[in-house]
Amino acid sequence: MSNYLFWPAMLAGFGITALLGWWMIPFLHKLKFGQTIREVGPSWHKKKQGTPTMGGLMFIAGTCAAVCACIPVYYSLAGRETPLMMTKIFGGLAMAVGYGAIGFMDDYIGIVKKRNLGLTERQKLILQFLVAAAYLFTLRLAGDDTATVIPFVGRVELGLLYYPLAAVLIVGLTNAVNFTDGIDGLNATVSLLVFGSLGLCAGLLSMTGLSAMGLAAAAACLGFLLWNFHPAKVFMGDTGSLFLGGMAGALAFGLDMPVLLLPVGLIYWAEILSVVMQVAYFKSTKRKYGEGRRLFKMTPIHHHFEMCKWSEVKICGVFGLVTLLGCAAAVGAVVWGV
């Protein structure tokens, strides 16, 4: 019976997202919602000036439509799902949309001010922690506990420590996914593989609805890539990248295995860690030598490889392969370690 859910969910996620491009890209052009390219970025990015942004609305709509249409129909035919699992699915989707809304505000303010800045860092962090707290609170109300599953180890009870750790992980992940956005097709490619693998893990554990949500999100990323792959006709903006971060968190916490975010999110973590390392090294060398030095030519790290003359297509391919290896490790851990 599961196939009757997976295929419609994936087709809806892909089809709605891909078809929306025909309407939304000209609409964003008409509104003059074009990307402002940072002056500190690679000089060849200047040619992307004015490319429509906020295109993440396309896969947000595709994912939400697929989940909200297919999953209730499936459960009405196959039987009722537990309130906790339904909360994990729709509460997780709401969290992702909440992060997308924060990104929308950030994008919109940046566009209105005609500069590549939106909300302040403090404003974004406060809003992000509030969304994470609301999600964790709904899970608690639905009967979720404070334990997490670690493959090959078992179920580990964290007690009250669970909530601050979970909130920090969700917000950290969301910002890491945001840093992964910066060249054509990269974030959508990486996230497609992440969502597909987490959806597969859910299917292996007979979490049919959660699996369908992951596969629908993966298919929506594929539909977006038709418009976002190099040379991109539209960018996802913070609207899209923050939604993707929220979705990755929702799937991992829905599985009760946020530890899987370590292998599947190798690229996400490398992106944000490169920024942290660059800033820390620059500040420490400035104190010591009077001038700051850099570990990388530019961060996030995908820009370092750009400065090393890697093409955007090559970066997407290599980073996608690294993600695929991490995803394979996560699936293997679920198969043999749970």
N, C-alpha and C positions, 0 to 999 in steps of 0.2 A: 504493500500500500504506500510505502514511502516514496516510490517513484512518482506517484500521482501528486506529490507535493514538490519534490525537488525540481523536476523539469519545468512546471509552470512558474515556480518562483524564479528560477534562473532565466527563463525566457522573458518573463515580465521585467526583471531587473535590467537585463541587457537591452531588450527592445525599447522600453520606455526611455532609458537614458540615451540610447543612440538616436532615437527619433526626435527627442527634445532638442538635439543639437541643430536640427534644421530650422527650428523656430527661435531658440534661445540665443544663439550666437548673433544673428542679425539684430535681435532685440537689444542685446547688450551693446552692440555697435551703435544702435540708434540712441541709446541712453548715454553714450560716451563713457561707459564703464570700462575704460581701458587701464591696463596695468602701467603704473609708473615705475620705471626701472631705476634701482639705486645707483647713484653715481660711483659708489665704492665697488660695485660689481664688475664682472668681466666686461671689457669695453664692447665686445661683440654682441652683448645682450641688448645694446641700445636699439638694435634693429627690431627688437620685440616690443618696443614702446608702443602703447596703444592697443596691443592685443587684448581682447575682452577678458576680464577676470570675473570671479564669482561664478564660474562655470560649475563649481561643485554642486550648485543647486540641481544640476541635471541628474547626478547619481544619487543625491539625497532623495529626490522625487522618485527615481526608479527603485531604490531600495525600499523606501517607505511604502510605496504602492504595492510592491511585490509581497512584502511581509504582511501588511494589513489586509490584503485581499486573499492571499493563499493560505496563510496559517489558520485563521478562524474557520475557513471552509473545510480545511483538512480535519481539524479537530471536531467539527460538527459531524463529520462522517465517520471518523475513526474512534471517536470517544473523547471524553474530557481529559485534558491535561491537568496536572497538579497546579494549584494557584502559584506555588513557588516558581515552577518552570515558566508559566505564562508571565510572571513578573520579571523573570530574568530576560525573557524575549522582548516584551513590550517596554519594560522599564529600561532595559539596555538600549533599545531603539530610541526611547525618549532622551536618554543621556546623550547619545550620539547627536541627536537633533539639537539638544541644548548646547552642545559644544559648537555645532554648526551655526547656531544663532549668535554665539559669541564671535565666531569668525566673521559672520555677516556684518555685525556691528563694526568690527575692526576694519573690514574691507570698505564698508560704506563711508565711514569717517575719513579713511585715507583717500578715497576717491573724491569726496566733497572738498577736502582740503588741498587736493591736487598734489599730494606728496605721498611717499611710500611709508606713511606712519598712520596709525589708527589709535586704538586704545593704548593707554600706558601699560607698562609691564605689570605694575601693581594692580591696576583695574582688571586686567585679564586673569591674573592669578587668583584674585578674590572670587571672580565669577566662576572660574574653573573649579575651585575647591567647593564652592556652593553647589554646583551641578553634581560633582562627585559625591558630596555628602547627601544630597537628595536621593541619588541612586542607591547608595548603601543603606539609607534609612528605609526606602521602600522594600529592599530585600529583607531587612530585619523584620519589618511588619508582616511580610509574607511567610516568615518562619525560617529564614536562612540562619545558619549558625556562624561561628567565628573560626571555623576550621578550614584548612586548605589541603588539597591533595598534591603530593609531590611524587611523581613516578619513581618506582623502585624503593620508595621510602614508606609511603602510605599516607594516611590522613593525620595531619598535624594540627593540634588545637593551639590557637594563638591568643585566645581570650580577648580582652579589651584592646590589646595591642594591634589586633587585626584591623580596626577601623582607621587609625592614622596611617598605618603602613599601606592599606588599600588606597586611601585617598591620595597619598604621595605618589604611589605607583601609577594610578590612573592619570593624574595631572602630569607627571613626568613623561609618561608614554605619549600623551596627547601633544605635548610640546615637542617631543622627539619626532613624531610624525610630521608636525608642522615644519621642523627644520629640514625634513627630507624633501620638501617641495622646493624646487628652485630651477630645475631644468625639465625640458619637455618629456613627459611620459614617465618620469622616474617614480614619483609617489604612487601613481595609479598602478604601475607595474609591480612594485614591491607590495602594495596593499592587496592587489589581486591575489598574489600568492599567499599572503598571510591569511586573508579571509578564507580562501579555498582550503588551506590546510587545517585551520581551526574548525571550519565546517565539516571537513572530513573526520576530524577527531570526534566531534559531536555525534556524527553518524555512527562511528564505531562504538560509541557508548550508548547508542539507541536514544539519543536526545534529538529526535527527529525535527522538531520545530526550530531548535537552535541551529541545527545543521542547515536547515533550509534558509535561515536568516544569513548565515555565513556565505552560503553558495550564491544567494541572491545579491549580496553585497559584492562578491567577487565578480559576478556577471555584470553588475552595474559598472564596476571599474573597467571591465573590458569594453563595454559600450562607450564609456567616456574616452578610452584610449583611441577610438576611431577619430576623435576630434583633437586629442591632446598629444598624440605621438608626434615626434619631430617631423616637420616644423608645425608647432602647435597652432591651432586656430582659436583655441580658448585655453585659459588657465583656470585651475580650480579655486585659487585664492585661499585665504584662511578659512573661508566658508566651507570649502571642501576638505582641506587638510585636517582641521580640527574635528570635523565629523568623522573622518577616517580613524583618527586617534580614539575617539569615543567608541566607535564600533569595534575596534580591536580589543579595547578594554572590556566591552560588554560581552564579547564572545569568550574571552579567556576567563572572566569571572563567572560567566554562565556555566562553564565547564567545571568550575571550582578548582581550576588549575592555572592561576595567573603566572605560575613559574614558567609556563610554556611561552610567555612573552619574551623570555630571554633568548631561546634559539630562533623563534620565528621572526623576532624583531631585531636581529643582528644589525641590519642596516640602520634602523631607527636609532638604536643606541650608539652606533658608531658616529652618526651625524651629530647628535647632541653632545656626546663626549668630546668630539673634535673641537666643538665650540668652547666647552668648559676648559679643556686643556690649553687651547690657544690663548684664552683670556688670562688664565692662571699663569702661564709661562710668560706672557707679555708683561704682566704686572710684576712678577718676581724679578725678571731681568731688568726691568726699568728701575726697580729699587736698588738692585745690585750694581748695574753698570751705567745707570743714568739714562739709558734709552731702552725701549722695549724691543725684544726680539720675538720672532715667530717660529712655531714648530712647523706650521703648514703654510703654503703659499697663500691660501685663503680658506676660510671656513664658512658654512659647513663643508664637510670633507669632499662632497661631490664637486665643489668649486675648485678644490685643490687639484683634482684630476683634470678638470677643465683647463686650469692654468698649466698643467703638464701636457697640454695639447691632445687630450683624449676627446673624441667627439661625444656629443650628447647621446647618440645611439649606442656607442661602445660603453659608456658609463651605465646606461640603463641595462644593457645586456649583462655586464659583469656584476653589477649590484643585484640584478635579478637572479643570477646564478647563485650568488652567495646566499640570498634569501631562500632559494629553493633548497639548498643544502640544509639550512637551518630548519626549514619546514619539514624536510624528510626526517631529520633527527627528532623533531617534536612528535610526528606521527608514529615513528618507531618507538618512542618512549611510551606513548599511549597503548600501542599494540602489545608491547612486551613488559611494560612496567606498571600497568594499572590493573 
